[in-house]
Amino acid sequence: MSKKNEAFVTLNPDEMPTSYYNIQADLPEPLPPPLDPSTLKPINPSLLERIFAKELIKQEVSQERYIKIPDEILDAYLRLPRPTPLYRARRLEKYLKTPAHIFFKCENFSPTGSHKTNTAIAQAYYNKKQGIQRLATETGAGQWGTALAFASAMFDLKCRIYMVRTSYQQKPGRRIISQLYGAEMFPSPSDQTNFGRKLLKENPNHAGTLGIAITEAIEDTVTHDDTRYSLGSVLNHVLLHQTVIGLEAKKQFELIDTFPDVVCGCIGGGSNYAGFCFPFMMDRLKGKSDMEFVACESKAVPHTTKGTYTYDHGDTGKMTPLIKMLTIGSEYACPPIHAGGLRYHGMAPAISYLICNNYMRSVAYSQTEIFEAAQTLARAEGLIIAPETAHSLRFVIDEALRCKKANEKKVIAMNYSGHGLLDLSAYEQFLAGKLVDFEPERIVVPTYIP
Ligand SMILES: Cc1ncc(COP(=O)(O)O)c(C=O)c1O
């Protein structure tokens, strides 16, 4: 006897989106342009061609609402597999005794365990098509590194990854996976670049940061003709590629005749949450919906709750253009929280704009709070969530409990950006009561624009 699966809302392969959604077409005003640090004038996009594949630069500044996804990318998405299911977390609802309905969009099913493959595949494809042979990038705890290593293997590209030294040493899981895919991995600061060598000379045991690893990957790129740089978050084209998540989710909610009241997700550089929420935000921007948008970050890296909306560099070595974003300063030494993917000083310009213009709000949580939420989920649903994603889960649980008190039947939708099966040492520390919570005492954001 067949039974209808009410836990998962699925789409057929032929229902997968065939275009990305570009929110730049619908914002009330253009995003402030990136500036050349030497002139403080808008940067000429062609100057970026030595760093990024041409098609990605085109996408970065495009104002077209929809950008067609090439067949080769669609084929690679089908094999992740996409479309990913939308899951109704009924056991969590029951556990919390809430009248709220909780939905997760399952990006944790990809081979490397997170949403990062959606843009890694697109970036590898466009670089390959341009004849580039090698990609360079950075990674923190390794989610982005594994995704780019995977996509490089699929598109037959060489891949060089600068991995923040503390993660390289303490969290070998994703390093090993990336090496298995064929990527070259170096702990950052490394002896492979001038910037890395300079820092190692000052401190041979330098722990590294994402901002430093970005500088190293860019230096590597500009010193190797066959190489282009690839970034896993923050930039418009990365957010664009992630919109397959929200475009699918929108169709899935339509299929079950349900519409979320609140759409939430965690934010490091902003890509998974942007990808999930922008297709819903389109309706809000056009005045067709009053949906609530909540971005969830770490109290240790409070770029949107305590940051400044200003022009800042994307890296520590100041090699990137100046970007207008919510930032806590590119020299901020992000504390060693377990949610490595949330340890970045700046926020994507589009998300920054939406927060500063009150289309979206943001909230911040400590490590202990988010691991408690993760433990609740493990007990209620058996799911082991990524520490990054657990920041939005904390919001989901708090909101569901508030709904219980108020007897409110709200529909809460969360992007389940990744699983935590390679984060078990963090869970071990949580269970042993050894987690330390961090909050900056002082935030200094340099001013680059007089
Ligand atoms: C599972 C997971 N979620 C979220 C993030 C945060 O990145 P972003 O804000 O770009 O989605 C990361 C980053 O590595 C991640 O691995």
The ligand as an SDF file (V2000), in Angstrom:
LIG
                    3D

 16 16  0  0  0  0  0  0  0  0999 V2000
   26.2870   25.4660    6.7730 C   0  0  0  0  0  0  0  0  0  0  0  0
   26.5860   26.9040    6.5780 C   0  0  0  0  0  0  0  0  0  0  0  0
   25.6190   27.8010    6.7550 N   0  0  0  0  0  0  0  0  0  0  0  0
   25.8370   29.1280    6.6170 C   0  0  0  0  0  0  0  0  0  0  0  0
   27.0950   29.6070    6.3140 C   0  0  0  0  0  0  0  0  0  0  0  0
   27.2970   31.0880    6.2370 C   0  0  0  0  0  0  0  0  0  0  0  0
   27.5970   31.5650    4.9760 O   0  0  0  0  0  0  0  0  0  0  0  0
   26.5660   32.4200    4.1420 P   0  0  0  0  0  0  0  0  0  0  0  0
   26.0830   33.5190    5.0240 O   0  0  0  0  0  0  0  0  0  0  0  0
   27.3080   32.8920    2.9740 O   0  0  0  0  0  0  0  0  0  0  0  0
   25.4540   31.4980    3.7640 O   0  0  0  0  0  0  0  0  0  0  0  0
   28.1560   28.7200    6.1080 C   0  0  0  0  0  0  0  0  0  0  0  0
   29.4850   29.2020    5.7260 C   0  0  0  0  0  0  0  0  0  0  0  0
   30.4230   28.5010    5.6050 O   0  0  0  0  0  0  0  0  0  0  0  0
   27.8890   27.3380    6.2460 C   0  0  0  0  0  0  0  0  0  0  0  0
   28.8540   26.4510    6.0820 O   0  0  0  0  0  0  0  0  0  0  0  0
  1  2  1  0
  2  3  1  0
  2 15  2  0
  3  4  2  0
  4  5  1  0
  5  6  1  0
  5 12  2  0
  6  7  1  0
  7  8  1  0
  8  9  2  0
  8 10  1  0
  8 11  1  0
 12 13  1  0
 12 15  1  0
 13 14  2  0
 15 16  1  0
M  END
$$$$
